[in-house]
Amino acid sequence: MPSINRPGFLDGLSENLQLSLSNSLRDLWCHTSTALEGNSLSLGDTQFILDEGLTISGKPLKDHNEIHGHARAIELIYAMLDKAKITEQDIFLLHKAVITEQVSDIYQPIGAWKTEANYANYVSQSGKPALREYPSHLATPGLMQQWLEKCNSAFQKTKSKDAACAAYAELHLEFVTIHPFFDGNGRMARLVANLPVLKAGYPPIIIPKEDRKRYLETVSAYQESIPNLAGLKDLSTLPALDAFCTLCAGYWTNTMHLVETARQMQAGQATPR
């Protein structure tokens, strides 16, 4: 595997182990992030599609396209690791990879910030049905400029494991709270929040689909705690995110285990028999 754009967690592994570990993480990341949004393809389906370039009989074309789009987005994320600074255009390019159903619509732009208000329905902490309005599209460019400044600060300075996890949690939660795109915000957040994690040499934090309910409820509870979310203009006014940070630390276990397994295999190969 070429050294350019190679994440640090691959260092010290043979070329074959690097490829196997990279593909395993890619498959898991693509599968879980799209499954959280309703994609019907299994992890085995995802691996088959990406490794063999074939389709799964009876499965929607849209689901196949989402997998390929997410895999392309991961390649773009790795390519960004050599950059000195992440830009708005980088984020737009990622969005174009993630949103594979590209129908021309000025009200639903792909690779550009949202142009109208977006909403979600949820169940409140008191157990009642409720509606959420995300920050105004007029405030989105300013909010995302603040977000990019945080992202670049973490991207350039993060070194320790604890700092990487904290950066991931903050960037992830603030991205989905801004909800800057008409669609794809969850997938985008789970990609871009990993930039400082990968830059620091760690494997990505990947949200397991099995914990979808708790993950979504934690995000929703945080957003519900923000006074006048629709009027948000300053990220410095957001509340603490301790609960989500703790959740993300637990989610890191699976990918850390995969890396450790690869290192044990490498050590076994290097040990004289």
WOVEN-V418639 format. One record per residue. N is the residue number from 1. RES is the residue in one small letter. SS is DSSP state (helix for helix, strand for strand, loop for the rest). D_FIRST is the distance of its C-alpha to the first C-alpha in Angstrom with 1 decimal. Layout:
BEGIN
n	res	ss	d_first
N	RES	SS	D_FIRST
N	RES	SS	D_FIRST
END
This chain:
BEGIN
n	res	ss	d_first
1	m	loop	0.0
2	p	loop	3.8
3	s	loop	6.4
4	i	loop	8.7
5	n	loop	10.0
6	r	loop	8.1
7	p	loop	11.2
8	g	helix	12.9
9	f	helix	13.4
10	l	helix	10.0
11	d	loop	11.0
12	g	loop	12.2
13	l	loop	10.4
14	s	loop	9.0
15	e	helix	5.6
16	n	helix	8.1
17	l	helix	9.8
18	q	helix	7.1
19	l	helix	6.9
20	s	helix	10.7
21	l	helix	11.6
22	s	helix	10.1
23	n	helix	11.9
24	s	helix	14.9
25	l	helix	15.4
26	r	helix	15.0
27	d	helix	17.6
28	l	helix	19.9
29	w	helix	19.9
30	c	helix	20.6
31	h	helix	23.2
32	t	helix	25.1
33	s	helix	25.3
34	t	helix	26.6
35	a	helix	28.8
36	l	loop	30.4
37	e	loop	31.7
38	g	loop	32.9
39	n	loop	30.2
40	s	loop	31.3
41	l	loop	28.1
42	s	loop	27.2
43	l	helix	23.9
44	g	helix	23.9
45	d	helix	24.7
46	t	helix	21.9
47	q	helix	19.3
48	f	helix	21.0
49	i	helix	21.2
50	l	helix	17.6
51	d	helix	16.3
52	e	helix	19.1
53	g	loop	20.2
54	l	loop	23.7
55	t	loop	26.5
56	i	loop	28.6
57	s	loop	32.2
58	g	loop	34.7
59	k	loop	32.3
60	p	loop	32.8
61	l	helix	30.8
62	k	helix	30.6
63	d	helix	28.8
64	h	helix	26.1
65	n	helix	25.8
66	e	helix	25.5
67	i	helix	22.5
68	h	helix	20.7
69	g	helix	21.9
70	h	helix	20.7
71	a	helix	17.1
72	r	helix	17.2
73	a	helix	18.7
74	i	helix	15.9
75	e	helix	13.5
76	l	helix	16.3
77	i	helix	16.6
78	y	helix	13.1
79	a	helix	13.8
80	m	helix	17.1
81	l	loop	15.8
82	d	loop	15.9
83	k	loop	19.4
84	a	loop	22.5
85	k	loop	24.4
86	i	loop	24.3
87	t	loop	26.8
88	e	helix	29.0
89	q	helix	27.3
90	d	helix	23.9
91	i	helix	25.8
92	f	helix	27.5
93	l	helix	24.3
94	l	helix	23.0
95	h	helix	26.4
96	k	helix	26.3
97	a	helix	23.1
98	v	helix	24.8
99	i	loop	28.2
100	t	loop	27.8
101	e	loop	31.5
102	q	loop	32.2
103	v	loop	36.0
104	s	loop	37.6
105	d	loop	39.8
106	i	loop	40.9
107	y	loop	41.6
108	q	loop	38.1
109	p	loop	35.8
110	i	loop	32.0
111	g	loop	30.1
112	a	loop	33.2
113	w	loop	35.2
114	k	loop	37.8
115	t	loop	41.1
116	e	loop	43.4
117	a	loop	44.1
118	n	loop	42.1
119	y	strand	43.4
120	a	strand	42.7
121	n	strand	45.1
122	y	strand	44.9
123	v	strand	47.1
124	s	loop	48.4
125	q	loop	48.6
126	s	loop	52.2
127	g	loop	51.2
128	k	loop	52.4
129	p	strand	50.8
130	a	strand	49.7
131	l	strand	48.0
132	r	strand	45.6
133	e	strand	45.3
134	y	loop	42.2
135	p	loop	42.5
136	s	loop	43.9
137	h	helix	41.9
138	l	helix	43.8
139	a	helix	42.5
140	t	helix	38.8
141	p	helix	37.7
142	g	helix	39.2
143	l	helix	37.9
144	m	helix	34.3
145	q	helix	34.7
146	q	helix	35.7
147	w	helix	32.7
148	l	helix	30.3
149	e	helix	31.9
150	k	helix	31.3
151	c	helix	27.7
152	n	helix	27.0
153	s	helix	29.0
154	a	helix	27.0
155	f	helix	23.7
156	q	helix	24.7
157	k	helix	26.6
158	t	loop	25.4
159	k	loop	24.3
160	s	loop	26.0
161	k	helix	25.4
162	d	helix	28.9
163	a	helix	28.5
164	a	helix	25.3
165	c	helix	27.1
166	a	helix	30.1
167	a	helix	28.3
168	y	helix	26.7
169	a	helix	30.1
170	e	helix	31.9
171	l	helix	29.6
172	h	helix	29.4
173	l	helix	33.2
174	e	helix	34.3
175	f	helix	32.1
176	v	helix	33.7
177	t	helix	37.0
178	i	helix	37.0
179	h	loop	35.8
180	p	loop	35.0
181	f	loop	34.2
182	f	loop	36.4
183	d	loop	33.8
184	g	loop	30.3
185	n	helix	31.1
186	g	helix	30.0
187	r	helix	26.6
188	m	helix	26.2
189	a	helix	27.3
190	r	helix	24.9
191	l	helix	22.0
192	v	helix	23.3
193	a	loop	24.7
194	n	loop	21.3
195	l	helix	20.4
196	p	helix	22.0
197	v	helix	20.7
198	l	helix	17.0
199	k	helix	17.9
200	a	loop	19.6
201	g	loop	16.6
202	y	loop	17.9
203	p	loop	16.8
204	p	loop	18.7
205	i	loop	22.3
206	i	loop	23.0
207	i	loop	26.6
208	p	loop	27.5
209	k	helix	29.6
210	e	helix	32.1
211	d	helix	33.2
212	r	helix	33.7
213	k	helix	37.4
214	r	helix	37.2
215	y	helix	34.4
216	l	helix	36.4
217	e	helix	39.6
218	t	helix	38.3
219	v	helix	37.1
220	s	helix	40.4
221	a	helix	42.5
222	y	helix	40.9
223	q	helix	41.6
224	e	helix	45.1
225	s	loop	45.8
226	i	loop	45.3
227	p	loop	48.7
228	n	loop	48.8
229	l	helix	45.2
230	a	helix	46.1
231	g	helix	47.3
232	l	loop	44.4
233	k	loop	43.7
234	d	loop	42.5
235	l	helix	39.6
236	s	helix	41.3
237	t	helix	44.0
238	l	loop	41.8
239	p	loop	42.6
240	a	loop	40.6
241	l	loop	37.7
242	d	helix	37.9
243	a	helix	38.0
244	f	helix	34.8
245	c	helix	33.0
246	t	helix	34.1
247	l	helix	32.9
248	c	helix	29.4
249	a	helix	29.1
250	g	helix	29.9
251	y	helix	27.4
252	w	loop	24.6
253	t	helix	25.3
254	n	helix	23.3
255	t	helix	19.9
256	m	helix	20.7
257	h	helix	21.6
258	l	helix	18.3
259	v	helix	16.5
260	e	helix	19.3
261	t	helix	19.1
262	a	helix	15.4
263	r	helix	16.6
264	q	helix	19.6
265	m	helix	17.7
266	q	helix	15.7
267	a	helix	19.1
268	g	helix	20.7
269	q	helix	18.3
270	a	helix	19.1
271	t	loop	22.8
272	p	loop	25.0
273	r	loop	26.9
END
